[in-house]
Amino acid sequence: MNSSHRSFRGILLFVVVMLNVVAAIRTYGQENTTPFSIDPELPYIAERSNAVTYDVDFSIVVTPPYKAQKLQVWLPMPTTDAAQEVTEGSLSSFPMSVEPAIAAEPVYGNKFAYFEFKSPQGAQVIRHQFKIKAWELNWRIDPSKVETVLKWPKGFAKYQQGDSQSVIVDERFETVLNEIVPQRTNPFQDFGGVMDWVQSNVVYDHHDASLKADSEHVLTKRRGHCSDYHSFCASLGRELGVPTRVAYGINAFPKNSPSHCKLEAFIPPYGWVSFDVSETQKLIAEIKKSLSLNEQERSDRTHLAMARLMSGFRDNTWFLQTRGTDYDLVPKASKRVPVVRTAWIEADGVPLAEPDPADESAKGYSWMTVHEYRSDNKVTYPFDDWRTLKSTP
């Protein structure tokens, strides 16, 4: 074989190898959103499935105090990421027509539409119409593969330190953590022990809830709302050295209060993982009292519900609006917000009380949501439908 033939053969072999490499990279990219790295901005790298597209028609109806001079509304704007895809529609207000200013706050990057009404007369309606595609996410965490990080990059500091309003980190939480996990194993297993303890020791209560992701509320009362559950878990996770955050979003189906929060923790090599402690607890309670199941079936379904929680799961009936706690809005509100659920609203520099229409004892609200969701295919809520509970590989 002459030198030109050997050269050609070498080039051909190189091309074949590179094509195989490109194909492998392409396959990896289809199965995983991005290669893993210790980065707080890492997109979700879970397995995506069961995509559902929703046409969302979401309104806030605000009744400002009589003779209010300035009504301010910060409305969260969901954005596209690896778990959801947003097609923006329209923003409008009635009867006063106000052009909103769109901006992202600098700490977590949450995007808001800001409306300012001068001398509003009577109730004002803000309407947001858009389309969103949401995927079901499964991380399928294998505890044996979880990595321990000895030194986290600086960007994780906001997910490890306590804040002044919601996710508190101090000696009181350390004391409770030592009671829950007296013998430490590894951060993820210990974190699982925290979520299991909350399942057994905290009572879901719409009437006695903070509505602001207050970990102290659960610490002192052992009861609260989804955000109280998840901020408490976030506090103890940070005590364990696990970066955590509270993520608020919308359940895209009819319910009194559309907002719902989830807990997220950074678990190497799985990245940011979603957990829903409060909804899993409610599902297990329904399973245990079901008369249509025998004792073995109740036990099996309870086990599957806990396995799904611990393996990392996010449903396609929920989409993210805001993440993080204790930050300044743009433009600044009268104070830093603890969390933003469906909106942050102030009249003459005074925050208007958060509504919780699921609280049967509350009869009056200064503002309320009106919402409708139309999906492109039938979808069931996995925290109600036991058929969605499956064994994880």
Secondary structure as the mmCIF struct_conf table of DSSP 4:
data_model
#
loop_
_struct_conf.conf_type_id
_struct_conf.id
_struct_conf.beg_label_comp_id
_struct_conf.beg_label_asym_id
_struct_conf.beg_label_seq_id
_struct_conf.end_label_comp_id
_struct_conf.end_label_asym_id
_struct_conf.end_label_seq_id
HELX_RH_AL_P HELX_RH_AL_P1 SER A 3 GLU A 31
BEND BEND1 ASN A 32 THR A 34
BEND BEND2 ILE A 38 ILE A 38
TURN_TY1_P TURN_TY1_P1 PRO A 40 GLU A 41
HELX_LH_PP_P HELX_LH_PP_P1 LEU A 42 TYR A 44
BEND BEND3 ALA A 46 ALA A 46
STRN STRN1 GLU A 47 VAL A 62
HELX_LH_PP_P HELX_LH_PP_P2 PRO A 64 PRO A 65
TURN_TY1_P TURN_TY1_P2 TYR A 66 LYS A 67
BEND BEND4 GLN A 69 GLN A 69
STRN STRN2 LYS A 70 PRO A 76
STRN STRN3 ASP A 81 ASP A 81
TURN_TY1_P TURN_TY1_P3 ALA A 82 ALA A 83
STRN STRN4 GLN A 84 PHE A 94
BEND BEND5 PRO A 95 MET A 96
HELX_LH_PP_P HELX_LH_PP_P3 GLU A 99 PRO A 100
STRN STRN5 ALA A 101 ALA A 104
TURN_TY1_P TURN_TY1_P4 PRO A 106 TYR A 108
STRN STRN6 LYS A 111 LYS A 118
BEND BEND6 SER A 119 SER A 119
BEND BEND7 GLY A 122 GLY A 122
STRN STRN7 GLN A 124 ASN A 138
HELX_RH_3T_P HELX_RH_3T_P1 PRO A 143 LYS A 145
HELX_LH_PP_P HELX_LH_PP_P4 VAL A 146 VAL A 149
BEND BEND8 LEU A 150 LYS A 151
HELX_RH_3T_P HELX_RH_3T_P2 LYS A 154 TYR A 159
TURN_TY1_P TURN_TY1_P5 GLN A 160 GLN A 160
BEND BEND9 GLN A 161 GLN A 161
BEND BEND10 SER A 164 VAL A 167
BEND BEND11 ASP A 170 ASP A 170
HELX_RH_AL_P HELX_RH_AL_P2 GLU A 171 ILE A 180
BEND BEND12 PRO A 182 GLN A 183
HELX_RH_AL_P HELX_RH_AL_P3 PRO A 187 ASN A 201
STRN STRN8 VAL A 203 TYR A 204
BEND BEND13 HIS A 206 ASP A 208
BEND BEND14 LEU A 211 LYS A 212
HELX_RH_AL_P HELX_RH_AL_P4 SER A 215 LYS A 221
BEND BEND15 ARG A 222 ARG A 222
STRN STRN9 ARG A 223 GLY A 224
HELX_RH_AL_P HELX_RH_AL_P5 CYS A 226 GLU A 239
TURN_TY1_P TURN_TY1_P6 LEU A 240 GLY A 241
STRN STRN10 THR A 244 ASN A 251
BEND BEND16 ALA A 252 PHE A 253
BEND BEND17 ASN A 256 ASN A 256
STRN STRN11 SER A 259 ILE A 267
TURN_TY1_P TURN_TY1_P7 PRO A 268 TYR A 270
STRN STRN12 GLY A 271 PHE A 275
HELX_RH_AL_P HELX_RH_AL_P6 VAL A 277 LYS A 289
TURN_TY1_P TURN_TY1_P8 LEU A 291 SER A 292
BEND BEND18 LEU A 293 LEU A 293
HELX_RH_AL_P HELX_RH_AL_P7 GLU A 295 SER A 311
STRN STRN13 PHE A 313 ARG A 314
TURN_TY1_P TURN_TY1_P9 ASN A 316 THR A 317
STRN STRN14 TRP A 318 ARG A 323
BEND BEND19 THR A 325 ASP A 326
STRN STRN15 TYR A 327 TYR A 327
BEND BEND20 VAL A 330 PRO A 331
BEND BEND21 SER A 334 LYS A 335
STRN STRN16 VAL A 337 VAL A 337
BEND BEND22 PRO A 338 PRO A 338
BEND BEND23 ARG A 341 THR A 342
STRN STRN17 TRP A 344 ALA A 347
TURN_TY1_P TURN_TY1_P10 ASP A 348 GLY A 349
STRN STRN18 VAL A 350 PRO A 351
HELX_LH_PP_P HELX_LH_PP_P5 LEU A 352 PRO A 355
TURN_TY1_P TURN_TY1_P11 PRO A 357 ALA A 358
TURN_TY1_P TURN_TY1_P12 GLU A 360 SER A 361
BEND BEND24 SER A 366 SER A 366
STRN STRN19 TRP A 367 SER A 375
BEND BEND25 ASP A 376 ASN A 377
TURN_TY1_P TURN_TY1_P13 PRO A 382 ASP A 384
HELX_RH_3T_P HELX_RH_3T_P3 TRP A 386 THR A 388
#
